[in-house]
C-alpha cells in the first residue's frame, strides 16, 4: 500500500493547492470544496508533515491575496504553523482543527482574521507545551 498511499498524499496536496487560487480570487465555496476534497485524500494517504504544512500555510496566504488587510492575521497564523512544525509533528486532531477553521473562513471570509488569530494562538500554545515537555 506504500505506493498507493503516496499517490493519495500527492493527489491530496495537488487538490488542496488548487484551493489557493480559488480563495485568492474570492471563490470561497470552490476553495472550500477543493480544501475538503484535498484534505480527505491526504488523510487517506497518511501523514506527511511537509505537504500538510505547505497546504495549510498556503490558505492563509490566499486569504491575504484576496484582501491585503488580512496579511497580518495570515502571517501570524503561518508563524503559528511554523511553531508547530518545530515540534516535528502535526497530529490528526490538530490538522482537523486547522482544516475546520480554514473551512469556516472559506464559508465566512469576513471572519478570517479572527479565525487566524485564534488558530495561531492555539498553535503557539501546543508548540510551547510540546517544547516545554521535551526540554
Secondary structure, 3 states (H helix, E strand, C coil): CHHHHHHHHHHHHHHHHHHHHHHHCCCHHHHHHHHHHHHHHHHHHCCCHHHHHHHHHHHHHHHHHHCHHHHHHHHHHHHHHHHHHHCCCCCHHHHHHHHHHHHHHHHCHHHHHHHHHHHHHHHHHHHHHHHHHHC
